[in-house]
Amino acid sequence: MKPVSLFGKLYLIPTTLGEMNPDDVLPQTIKRSIDFIDFYIVENEKTARRFIKSIQPEKKQSELQLSLLNKYTEQGDYTKMMQPLFNGANIGLMSEAGCPGVADPGAVIVKMAHEKGIQVVPLVGPSSILLALMASGMNGQSFAFNGYLPIDAHDKKNTIKQLEKLSQEKNQSQLFIETPYRNNKLLDTLVETLHPNTNLCVACDITLPTEFIKTKSIKEWKKNKADLHKRPCIFIIHKY
């Protein structure tokens, strides 16, 4: 087996959470990393190239080699897209938005890197999950991210009730997300299902000019809802 020192490194490169000036939310370490990395594993080639150009306009796009990692990627392709690491080259892993490996398919590449003895280098950048929790006023000492709730209406309501119960029993904030075009419907379901005194934080368009973050009781949300249609959102509930 090749000595670990001869392998490349896997850099986890955060991206912006929407269309905005990268300098407002990303440190210079991102630019410096993109300067010397030519191999990337990304979710979408077009948006990844656009992001790289916004960070480092002088970077020659023709020199970039991008591998796609999404729900259509075959498991057998993972080792192939990681091959540059074994040849001594560095690879940048990028999410479509935010931090790679967190609520993101890139986690499978990070796992394989550890198994193969590849050094993983996480870089600083925006995470919608942590930013929402920070701004929610809820329990940052104990929380759980639950991903997407079930699509079936009955199963979704049951899951919401279970998360509410868990929140109260463990004093634990429960975070989850929804496909943006279903946000308003989910908000309606939350208002209908949760106890009036349960707190709900809705955090959407985080770091963007249209940012909206509000924490209110369900009783208060019933009086004044928000239009969340097609806006990336994090939902957090906590019953004290």
Secondary structure, 3 states (H helix, E strand, C coil): CCCHHHCCCEEEECECCCCCCHHHCCCHHHHHHHHHCCEEEECCHHHHHHHHHHHCCCCCHHHCEEEECCCCCCCCHHHHHCHHHHCCCCEEEECCCECCCCCCCCHHHHHHHHHCCCCEEECCCCCHHHHHHHHHCCCCCCEEEEEECCCCHHHHHHHHHHHHHHHHHHCCEEEEECCHHHHHHHHHHHHHHCCCCCEEEEEECCCCCCCEEEEEEHHHHHHCCCCCCCCCEEEEEECC
